Amino acid sequence: MTNKEKNFMSAVVYVHNDEASVGAFLRTVMAVLQEHFEHSEIICVDDHSQDSSVEIIRRISRQADSTTVTLLNMSYFHGVETAMNAGIDLAIGDFVLEFDACIPDFAASVILGVYQKSLEGYDIVSASPDRRQRLTSSIFYRVFNRFTDFSYQLGTERFRVLSRRVINRISSMNKSVPYRKAVYANCGLKTANIRYEAADTQNTKEDRAERKYRTDLAVNSIILFTELGYRFAVTMTVLMMAVAVLVALYSAVVYLFSTPVAGWTTTIFFMSFAFFGLFGILTIIIKYLQILVDLVFRRKKYSFESIEKM
């Protein structure tokens, strides 16, 4: 192809025990970049894989022609969000493709379609498979979208393209990005989503560390970016006040129409319920403080072992 795009395109690919799919995935991405862009790079972020993913990446990188391939080896398992932040920090492109998983269920034309959509004035364009979400993902996104006022509704995304303006704005807002999709949706720039017909692929298996990480990420994201915690705290406070009023009325009735024994049962009941609600509120406050401390004081949260330019 003679008329190639002048914009520098970076592709950041998250890799974690993906030996079954990373080879075909990289070939697809590499073919698109080399055919349609004069200048491009692929940054593979290996999140401490325990299989042969790294060897496959090195072998595929030897086939690169006009695209440079960089392998970023994380020192230990960080999780997709922190690992991708490390890759994005290395990216130098005018546009950056983010691939959160090596799932090749899209045609090569979808990558180019997402980029062309961004040229229409959208700073963030994501691609989503046209299939039903997993039950856990569906529940998470329903809760998240219900308790946020974002104009852009979050959902399952296979990959996205970001303009350099997005990356610069996010970096100026905060260097630590706990959940990129939520930050992108709330950054104030134009966002679009395209859907594609997903091909049948082999289901990827998550190890225990990855499952635990994604569960913690979902909980932290709901607490940090939604009003669910605040509404729970308000509800518990109202319930505690209502119970206090009812207990006071009950104590008055007992005092007026019978001879109570010092009100021990009533006191214990009230204190139990009050402390239950109080501890619920304190739990949420503590979680808020923990996340805020991480965001404010831990500027760089990743460490990598080596960088290989190939």
Buried (B, 14 or more C-beta within 10 A) or exposed (E): EEEBBEBBBBBBBBBBBBBBBBBBBBBBBBBBBBEBBEBBBBBBBBBBBEBBBBEBBBEBBEEBEEBBBBBBBBEEBBBBBBBBBBBBBBBEBBBBBBBBBBBBBBBBEBBBBBBBBBEEEBBBBBBBBEEEBEEEBEEBBEBBBEBBEBEBEBBBBBBBBBBBEBBEBBEEEEBBBBBBBBBBBBBEBBBBBBEBEBEEBEEBEBEEBBEEBBEEBBEBBBBBBBEBBEEBBEEBBEBBEEBEEEBEEBBEEBEEEEEEEEBEEBEEBBEEBBEEBEEBBEEBEEBBEEBEEBBEEEEEBBEBEEEBEB
